[in-house]
Amino acid sequence: MLLAPVTVAVLQKHNQNIFVHSVLVVLSIFALFISLYSTDIYATEIYTWVDEHGVTHYSQEPPEHNQVKKIYSEDIKPAKIGSVSPQATIKVKNEATELEKSAAAINKSDKAQAKMICDNAKHSLNVLTSHSKLNKQSKESGESVAMTEEQRQGAIKEQKQRVSLFCSK
């Protein structure tokens, strides 16, 4: 009878030791994972310099010359791609171009001709934007020649300008 309480106490102590041991093992494994995937382990030195042409270089090996700045990779903050938005160029309008002057003169003197130019420009713009493979007549030979994409984009830009100049808003 005396052995039963002692045996129970020993078993409880043994179970408690197993529990503490298993918790320590789990914590050790967790600490190992944390240390393996820590960014400080992968941190490296990065050297940056500007060459004689004004180009900024980055390297993990220092260059021959001494004008170098040392950066540590863990200090670099990642940024979103495209986080810097492009700035719109400010257009300074000096004076009207020859096309703008002639458009203003046509709009003032002959409304019917301005309307016809507007309608033609809208139609041409519609054809240019809705079709990618177009032909045009060569000025030299008069033959039909395939229009390149650069020519098509230039013609679209020209027709948009005509629409803005001759079509009333």
ROSE-4610 file (N, C-alpha, C; in Angstrom, 1 decimal, always signed):
// ROSE-4610
residu = [M/M/M/L/L/L/L/L/L/A/A/A/P/P/P/V/V/V/T/T/T/V/V/V/A/A/A/V/V/V/L/L/L/Q/Q/Q/K/K/K/H/H/H/N/N/N/Q/Q/Q/N/N/N/I/I/I/F/F/F/V/V/V/H/H/H/S/S/S/V/V/V/L/L/L/V/V/V/V/V/V/L/L/L/S/S/S/I/I/I/F/F/F/A/A/A/L/L/L/F/F/F/I/I/I/S/S/S/L/L/L/Y/Y/Y/S/S/S/T/T/T/D/D/D/I/I/I/Y/Y/Y/A/A/A/T/T/T/E/E/E/I/I/I/Y/Y/Y/T/T/T/W/W/W/V/V/V/D/D/D/E/E/E/H/H/H/G/G/G/V/V/V/T/T/T/H/H/H/Y/Y/Y/S/S/S/Q/Q/Q/E/E/E/P/P/P/P/P/P/E/E/E/H/H/H/N/N/N/Q/Q/Q/V/V/V/K/K/K/K/K/K/I/I/I/Y/Y/Y/S/S/S/E/E/E/D/D/D/I/I/I/K/K/K/P/P/P/A/A/A/K/K/K/I/I/I/G/G/G/S/S/S/V/V/V/S/S/S/P/P/P/Q/Q/Q/A/A/A/T/T/T/I/I/I/K/K/K/V/V/V/K/K/K/N/N/N/E/E/E/A/A/A/T/T/T/E/E/E/L/L/L/E/E/E/K/K/K/S/S/S/A/A/A/A/A/A/A/A/A/I/I/I/N/N/N/K/K/K/S/S/S/D/D/D/K/K/K/A/A/A/Q/Q/Q/A/A/A/K/K/K/M/M/M/I/I/I/C/C/C/D/D/D/N/N/N/A/A/A/K/K/K/H/H/H/S/S/S/L/L/L/N/N/N/V/V/V/L/L/L/T/T/T/S/S/S/H/H/H/S/S/S/K/K/K/L/L/L/N/N/N/K/K/K/Q/Q/Q/S/S/S/K/K/K/E/E/E/S/S/S/G/G/G/E/E/E/S/S/S/V/V/V/A/A/A/M/M/M/T/T/T/E/E/E/E/E/E/Q/Q/Q/R/R/R/Q/Q/Q/G/G/G/A/A/A/I/I/I/K/K/K/E/E/E/Q/Q/Q/K/K/K/Q/Q/Q/R/R/R/V/V/V/S/S/S/L/L/L/F/F/F/C/C/C/S/S/S/K/K/K]
num = [1/1/1/2/2/2/3/3/3/4/4/4/5/5/5/6/6/6/7/7/7/8/8/8/9/9/9/10/10/10/11/11/11/12/12/12/13/13/13/14/14/14/15/15/15/16/16/16/17/17/17/18/18/18/19/19/19/20/20/20/21/21/21/22/22/22/23/23/23/24/24/24/25/25/25/26/26/26/27/27/27/28/28/28/29/29/29/30/30/30/31/31/31/32/32/32/33/33/33/34/34/34/35/35/35/36/36/36/37/37/37/38/38/38/39/39/39/40/40/40/41/41/41/42/42/42/43/43/43/44/44/44/45/45/45/46/46/46/47/47/47/48/48/48/49/49/49/50/50/50/51/51/51/52/52/52/53/53/53/54/54/54/55/55/55/56/56/56/57/57/57/58/58/58/59/59/59/60/60/60/61/61/61/62/62/62/63/63/63/64/64/64/65/65/65/66/66/66/67/67/67/68/68/68/69/69/69/70/70/70/71/71/71/72/72/72/73/73/73/74/74/74/75/75/75/76/76/76/77/77/77/78/78/78/79/79/79/80/80/80/81/81/81/82/82/82/83/83/83/84/84/84/85/85/85/86/86/86/87/87/87/88/88/88/89/89/89/90/90/90/91/91/91/92/92/92/93/93/93/94/94/94/95/95/95/96/96/96/97/97/97/98/98/98/99/99/99/100/100/100/101/101/101/102/102/102/103/103/103/104/104/104/105/105/105/106/106/106/107/107/107/108/108/108/109/109/109/110/110/110/111/111/111/112/112/112/113/113/113/114/114/114/115/115/115/116/116/116/117/117/117/118/118/118/119/119/119/120/120/120/121/121/121/122/122/122/123/123/123/124/124/124/125/125/125/126/126/126/127/127/127/128/128/128/129/129/129/130/130/130/131/131/131/132/132/132/133/133/133/134/134/134/135/135/135/136/136/136/137/137/137/138/138/138/139/139/139/140/140/140/141/141/141/142/142/142/143/143/143/144/144/144/145/145/145/146/146/146/147/147/147/148/148/148/149/149/149/150/150/150/151/151/151/152/152/152/153/153/153/154/154/154/155/155/155/156/156/156/157/157/157/158/158/158/159/159/159/160/160/160/161/161/161/162/162/162/163/163/163/164/164/164/165/165/165/166/166/166/167/167/167/168/168/168/169/169/169]
x = [+0.8/+0.0/+0.9/+1.9/+2.8/+3.5/+3.6/+4.3/+3.4/+2.1/+1.2/+1.3/+1.3/+1.4/+2.8/+3.8/+5.2/+5.2/+4.7/+4.7/+3.9/+2.8/+2.0/+2.8/+3.4/+4.2/+5.4/+6.1/+7.2/+6.7/+5.5/+5.0/+4.6/+4.0/+3.6/+4.9/+5.9/+7.2/+7.8/+7.7/+8.3/+7.5/+6.2/+5.3/+5.6/+5.8/+6.1/+7.4/+8.4/+9.8/+9.7/+8.8/+8.7/+8.0/+7.0/+6.3/+7.3/+8.1/+9.1/+10.1/+10.5/+11.5/+10.9/+9.7/+9.1/+8.9/+8.5/+8.3/+9.7/+10.7/+12.1/+12.5/+12.2/+12.6/+11.8/+10.5/+9.7/+10.2/+10.5/+11.1/+12.4/+13.3/+14.6/+14.4/+13.5/+13.3/+12.7/+11.8/+11.3/+12.4/+13.3/+14.4/+15.3/+15.5/+16.4/+15.8/+14.5/+13.8/+13.9/+13.7/+13.8/+15.2/+16.2/+17.6/+18.0/+17.4/+17.8/+17.2/+16.0/+15.3/+15.4/+16.2/+16.5/+17.2/+16.9/+17.5/+18.9/+19.2/+20.5/+21.6/+21.2/+22.2/+22.6/+21.6/+21.9/+22.3/+22.5/+22.9/+24.3/+24.5/+25.8/+26.2/+27.4/+27.8/+27.7/+27.1/+27.0/+27.7/+28.5/+29.3/+28.6/+28.5/+27.9/+28.9/+29.0/+29.8/+29.2/+29.7/+29.3/+30.5/+30.5/+31.6/+31.8/+32.8/+33.1/+32.0/+31.1/+30.0/+28.7/+28.7/+27.6/+26.6/+27.1/+26.3/+26.5/+25.5/+25.6/+25.7/+26.7/+26.9/+26.7/+26.2/+26.1/+26.8/+27.6/+28.3/+28.6/+28.8/+29.2/+30.7/+31.4/+32.9/+33.3/+34.2/+34.6/+35.4/+35.2/+35.9/+37.4/+38.2/+39.6/+39.7/+38.9/+39.1/+38.5/+38.8/+38.4/+37.1/+36.5/+35.3/+34.1/+33.9/+32.9/+32.1/+30.8/+30.0/+29.5/+29.6/+29.3/+27.8/+27.0/+25.6/+25.5/+24.7/+24.4/+23.0/+22.8/+21.6/+20.4/+20.6/+19.5/+19.0/+19.8/+19.3/+18.5/+18.5/+17.7/+16.3/+15.4/+14.0/+13.4/+12.6/+12.0/+10.9/+10.8/+9.7/+8.8/+7.6/+6.7/+7.3/+7.1/+7.5/+6.6/+7.1/+6.3/+5.8/+6.4/+5.8/+6.1/+7.0/+7.3/+6.5/+5.6/+4.8/+5.5/+5.4/+6.0/+5.4/+6.2/+5.7/+5.3/+4.2/+3.7/+4.6/+4.9/+5.7/+4.8/+5.4/+4.6/+4.8/+3.7/+3.8/+3.7/+4.6/+4.6/+4.1/+3.0/+2.5/+2.9/+3.9/+4.4/+3.4/+3.4/+2.4/+1.9/+0.9/+0.2/+1.1/+1.0/+1.8/+1.1/+1.8/+1.2/-0.1/-0.2/-1.4/-2.5/-2.2/-3.2/-3.7/-2.8/-3.2/-4.1/-3.7/-4.6/-5.9/-6.0/-7.2/-8.1/-7.6/-8.4/-8.9/-8.1/-8.6/-9.7/-9.5/-10.6/-11.8/-11.7/-12.9/-13.6/-12.9/-13.5/-14.2/-13.5/-14.0/-15.0/-14.7/-15.6/-16.0/-17.1/-17.6/-17.9/-18.3/-18.6/-17.3/-16.2/-15.0/-14.4/-14.6/-14.1/-14.9/-16.2/-17.0/-16.6/-16.3/-15.8/-14.5/-13.6/-12.3/-12.4/-13.3/-13.6/-14.2/-15.2/-15.8/-14.8/-13.9/-12.9/-11.9/-11.5/-10.5/-11.1/-12.4/-13.0/-13.1/-13.5/-13.6/-12.2/-11.2/-9.8/-9.3/-9.6/-9.2/-9.9/-11.2/-11.9/-11.3/-11.0/-10.3/-9.0/-8.2/-6.8/-6.8/-7.8/-7.8/-8.5/-9.4/-10.1/-9.4/-8.4/-7.7/-6.2/-5.6/-4.1/-3.3/-3.8/-3.1/-3.8/-3.1/-3.6/-2.6/-3.1/-2.3/-2.4/-1.4/-1.5/-0.8/-1.2/-0.7/+0.7/+1.7/+3.0/+3.0/+3.7/+3.7/+4.6/+5.7/+6.6/+6.0/+5.6/+5.1/+3.6/+2.9/+1.4/+0.9/+1.8/+1.4/+0.9/+0.1/-0.3/+0.8/+1.1/+2.2/+1.6/+2.1/+1.6/+2.2/+1.3/+1.6/+2.3/+3.4/+4.1/+3.3/+3.6/+2.9/+3.3/+4.6/+5.0/+4.3/+4.1/+3.3/+1.9/+1.3/-0.1/-0.2/+0.7/+0.6/+0.8/+1.7/+1.9/+0.6/-0.1/-1.3/-2.4/-2.5/-3.5/-3.2/-2.0/-1.7/-2.1/-1.8/-2.2/-3.7/-4.4/-5.9/-6.5/-6.0/-6.4/-6.2/-5.1/-4.8/-5.8/-6.1/-7.1/-8.5/-8.9/-10.2/-10.2/-9.1/-9.1/-9.2/-8.6/-8.6/-9.8/-10.4/-11.5/-12.9/-13.0/-14.3/-14.7/-15.8/-16.3/-16.5/-16.2/-16.3/-17.6]
y = [-1.2/+0.0/+1.3/+1.2/+2.3/+2.7/+1.7/+1.9/+2.6/+2.5/+3.1/+4.6/+5.3/+6.8/+7.2/+6.5/+6.8/+6.6/+5.5/+5.3/+6.3/+6.7/+7.8/+9.1/+9.4/+10.7/+10.6/+9.5/+9.3/+9.4/+8.8/+8.9/+10.3/+11.0/+12.4/+13.2/+13.0/+13.8/+13.4/+12.1/+11.7/+12.3/+12.3/+12.9/+14.4/+15.1/+16.5/+16.8/+15.9/+16.0/+15.8/+14.9/+14.6/+15.8/+16.4/+17.6/+18.8/+19.0/+20.1/+19.9/+18.6/+18.3/+18.5/+18.1/+18.3/+19.8/+20.6/+22.0/+22.6/+22.2/+22.8/+22.4/+21.2/+20.7/+21.6/+21.8/+22.6/+24.0/+24.6/+26.0/+26.0/+25.0/+25.0/+24.9/+24.1/+24.0/+25.3/+26.0/+27.3/+28.3/+28.3/+29.3/+29.0/+27.8/+27.4/+27.9/+27.7/+28.3/+29.8/+30.4/+31.9/+32.4/+31.7/+32.1/+31.8/+30.7/+30.4/+31.3/+31.8/+32.7/+34.1/+34.5/+35.9/+36.6/+37.8/+38.6/+39.0/+39.1/+39.5/+38.5/+37.2/+36.2/+36.4/+36.9/+37.1/+38.5/+39.3/+40.7/+40.7/+41.5/+41.7/+43.1/+43.4/+44.7/+45.0/+46.2/+46.6/+47.9/+48.0/+49.2/+49.9/+51.2/+52.1/+53.2/+53.6/+54.7/+55.2/+56.4/+57.1/+57.2/+56.7/+56.7/+58.1/+58.2/+59.5/+59.9/+59.0/+59.4/+59.7/+59.7/+60.0/+58.8/+57.6/+56.4/+55.8/+55.5/+55.0/+53.4/+52.9/+51.4/+50.8/+49.6/+48.9/+47.5/+47.1/+45.8/+45.3/+44.0/+43.4/+43.4/+43.8/+43.8/+45.3/+45.8/+47.2/+47.5/+48.7/+49.0/+49.4/+49.6/+50.0/+51.3/+52.3/+53.7/+53.8/+54.8/+54.9/+55.7/+56.3/+57.1/+56.1/+55.4/+54.3/+54.5/+54.2/+54.3/+52.9/+52.5/+51.2/+51.2/+50.3/+50.1/+48.7/+48.5/+47.2/+46.8/+45.5/+45.1/+45.1/+45.0/+45.0/+46.4/+47.4/+48.8/+49.3/+48.5/+48.9/+48.5/+49.5/+49.3/+48.9/+47.8/+47.5/+48.5/+48.8/+49.7/+49.0/+49.5/+49.0/+49.4/+48.4/+48.7/+49.8/+50.8/+51.8/+52.8/+52.8/+53.7/+55.2/+55.5/+56.9/+57.1/+58.0/+58.3/+59.3/+59.1/+60.0/+61.4/+62.4/+63.7/+64.2/+64.8/+65.3/+66.5/+66.5/+67.6/+68.8/+69.9/+71.2/+71.7/+71.9/+72.4/+73.9/+74.6/+76.0/+76.4/+77.0/+77.4/+78.8/+78.9/+80.2/+80.9/+80.5/+81.1/+80.0/+80.3/+79.3/+78.8/+77.5/+77.0/+77.4/+77.1/+77.4/+76.7/+75.4/+74.6/+75.2/+75.6/+76.2/+77.6/+78.3/+79.6/+79.4/+78.4/+78.2/+77.6/+76.7/+76.2/+77.3/+78.2/+79.3/+80.1/+80.4/+81.2/+80.5/+79.1/+78.4/+78.3/+78.1/+78.1/+79.4/+80.5/+81.8/+82.2/+81.8/+82.3/+81.3/+80.0/+79.0/+77.9/+78.0/+77.0/+75.6/+75.7/+74.4/+73.6/+74.3/+73.7/+73.1/+73.8/+73.4/+72.1/+72.1/+70.9/+69.7/+70.0/+68.9/+68.3/+69.2/+68.7/+67.9/+68.4/+67.7/+66.3/+66.2/+64.9/+64.0/+64.5/+63.6/+63.1/+64.0/+63.7/+62.6/+62.8/+61.8/+60.4/+60.4/+59.2/+58.5/+59.3/+58.8/+58.2/+58.9/+58.5/+57.2/+57.1/+55.8/+54.7/+54.9/+53.8/+53.4/+54.4/+54.2/+53.4/+53.7/+53.1/+51.7/+51.5/+50.2/+49.2/+49.5/+48.6/+48.7/+47.5/+47.5/+47.3/+46.7/+46.4/+47.3/+48.4/+49.3/+49.5/+49.9/+50.3/+51.7/+52.3/+53.7/+53.8/+54.8/+55.0/+55.7/+55.1/+55.7/+57.0/+58.0/+59.3/+59.2/+58.4/+58.3/+57.5/+56.3/+55.4/+55.3/+55.7/+55.6/+54.2/+53.3/+52.0/+51.9/+50.8/+50.6/+49.9/+50.5/+50.0/+49.8/+48.8/+48.5/+49.6/+50.0/+51.1/+50.5/+51.0/+50.5/+51.0/+50.4/+50.8/+52.2/+52.6/+53.9/+54.9/+54.6/+55.5/+55.6/+54.5/+54.5/+55.3/+55.2/+56.0/+57.5/+57.8/+59.2/+59.8/+58.9/+59.4/+59.5/+58.7/+58.8/+60.1/+60.4/+61.7/+62.9/+62.8/+63.9/+64.1/+63.0/+63.1/+63.6/+63.2/+63.7/+65.2/+65.7/+67.1/+67.8/+67.3/+67.9/+67.9/+66.9/+66.8/+67.9/+68.1/+69.1/+70.5/+70.7/+72.0/+72.4/+71.4/+71.8/+71.4/+70.5/+70.1/+71.0/+71.6/+72.4/+71.6/+72.2/+71.4/+71.4]
z = [+0.0/+0.0/+0.0/+0.6/+0.7/-0.7/-1.5/-2.8/-3.8/-3.7/-4.6/-4.6/-3.5/-3.6/-4.1/-3.8/-4.3/-5.8/-6.3/-7.7/-8.5/-8.0/-8.6/-8.7/-7.6/-7.6/-8.5/-8.6/-9.6/-11.0/-11.3/-12.6/-13.0/-12.0/-12.3/-12.6/-11.8/-12.0/-13.4/-13.7/-15.0/-16.2/-16.1/-17.1/-17.3/-16.1/-16.1/-16.8/-16.6/-17.2/-18.7/-19.2/-20.6/-21.2/-20.6/-21.1/-21.3/-20.2/-20.3/-21.3/-21.5/-22.5/-23.9/-24.1/-25.5/-25.8/-24.8/-25.0/-25.4/-24.7/-25.0/-26.4/-26.8/-28.2/-29.2/-29.0/-29.9/-30.0/-28.8/-28.8/-29.5/-29.3/-30.0/-31.5/-32.0/-33.4/-34.0/-33.2/-33.6/-33.7/-32.7/-32.7/-33.9/-34.2/-35.4/-36.7/-36.9/-38.1/-38.1/-37.0/-37.0/-37.4/-36.9/-37.2/-38.6/-39.2/-40.5/-41.5/-41.3/-42.2/-41.8/-41.0/-40.6/-41.7/-42.0/-43.1/-42.7/-41.4/-41.0/-41.4/-41.5/-42.0/-43.4/-44.2/-45.7/-46.0/-45.0/-45.3/-45.8/-46.8/-47.5/-47.7/-47.9/-48.2/-49.7/-50.0/-51.4/-51.6/-52.6/-52.9/-54.0/-53.9/-54.9/-55.3/-56.5/-57.0/-58.3/-58.6/-59.9/-60.7/-62.0/-62.9/-63.5/-64.4/-65.0/-66.0/-66.4/-67.3/-66.6/-65.2/-64.4/-64.2/-64.5/-64.3/-62.9/-62.2/-60.8/-60.9/-60.3/-60.3/-58.9/-58.8/-57.6/-57.8/-56.7/-56.8/-55.4/-55.4/-54.1/-53.9/-55.0/-54.9/-55.1/-54.3/-54.4/-55.7/-56.3/-57.5/-57.1/-58.2/-58.0/-57.3/-57.7/-57.1/-55.7/-55.0/-53.6/-53.4/-54.4/-54.2/-54.2/-53.1/-53.1/-51.8/-51.8/-50.7/-50.3/-49.0/-48.6/-48.1/-48.6/-48.2/-47.7/-46.7/-46.2/-46.7/-47.2/-47.8/-46.8/-45.5/-44.6/-44.4/-44.8/-44.6/-45.8/-46.9/-48.0/-47.8/-47.9/-47.8/-49.1/-49.2/-50.5/-50.8/-52.1/-52.5/-53.5/-53.7/-54.7/-56.1/-57.0/-58.3/-58.9/-59.5/-60.1/-59.0/-57.8/-56.8/-57.1/-57.9/-58.3/-59.6/-59.5/-60.7/-61.6/-62.9/-63.8/-63.7/-63.9/-63.9/-65.3/-65.4/-66.7/-67.1/-68.4/-68.9/-69.1/-68.7/-68.8/-70.2/-71.0/-72.3/-72.3/-72.8/-72.9/-74.3/-74.4/-75.6/-76.0/-76.9/-77.3/-78.2/-79.5/-80.4/-81.3/-82.0/-82.8/-84.0/-84.3/-85.4/-86.7/-87.8/-89.1/-89.3/-88.9/-89.1/-88.3/-87.0/-86.2/-86.7/-87.3/-87.9/-89.1/-90.0/-91.2/-90.8/-89.7/-89.3/-88.7/-88.0/-87.5/-88.6/-89.6/-90.8/-91.5/-91.7/-92.4/-91.6/-90.3/-89.4/-89.4/-89.5/-89.5/-90.8/-91.9/-93.2/-93.9/-93.8/-94.5/-93.6/-93.0/-92.1/-92.8/-94.0/-94.8/-95.0/-95.4/-95.6/-94.3/-93.2/-91.9/-91.5/-91.8/-91.4/-92.3/-93.5/-94.4/-93.9/-93.6/-93.1/-91.8/-90.9/-89.7/-89.9/-90.8/-91.1/-91.7/-92.6/-93.2/-92.2/-91.3/-90.2/-89.3/-88.9/-88.1/-88.7/-90.0/-90.8/-90.9/-91.2/-91.3/-90.0/-88.9/-87.6/-87.2/-87.6/-87.3/-88.1/-89.4/-90.2/-89.6/-89.3/-88.7/-87.4/-86.5/-85.2/-85.3/-86.2/-86.2/-87.1/-87.9/-88.7/-88.5/-88.3/-88.1/-89.3/-90.3/-91.6/-92.7/-93.0/-94.0/-95.1/-96.3/-97.4/-97.8/-98.3/-98.8/-100.2/-100.9/-102.2/-102.2/-102.8/-102.8/-103.6/-103.2/-103.8/-105.1/-105.1/-106.2/-107.4/-107.0/-108.1/-108.3/-107.3/-107.3/-107.0/-106.6/-106.3/-104.8/-104.5/-103.2/-102.4/-101.2/-100.4/-99.0/-98.3/-96.9/-96.0/-95.1/-94.2/-92.9/-92.5/-91.3/-90.1/-88.9/-87.7/-87.3/-87.5/-87.2/-88.1/-89.4/-90.2/-89.8/-89.4/-88.9/-87.7/-86.7/-85.5/-85.8/-86.7/-87.1/-87.8/-88.6/-89.2/-88.2/-87.2/-86.1/-85.4/-85.1/-84.4/-85.2/-86.5/-87.4/-87.5/-87.6/-87.7/-86.4/-85.3/-84.0/-83.9/-84.4/-84.4/-85.3/-86.4/-87.3/-86.7/-86.0/-85.3/-84.3/-83.5/-82.4/-83.0/-84.2/-84.8/-85.6/-86.2/-87.1/-86.6/-85.6/-85.1/-84.0/-84.0/-82.9/-81.6/-80.5/-79.3/-78.7]
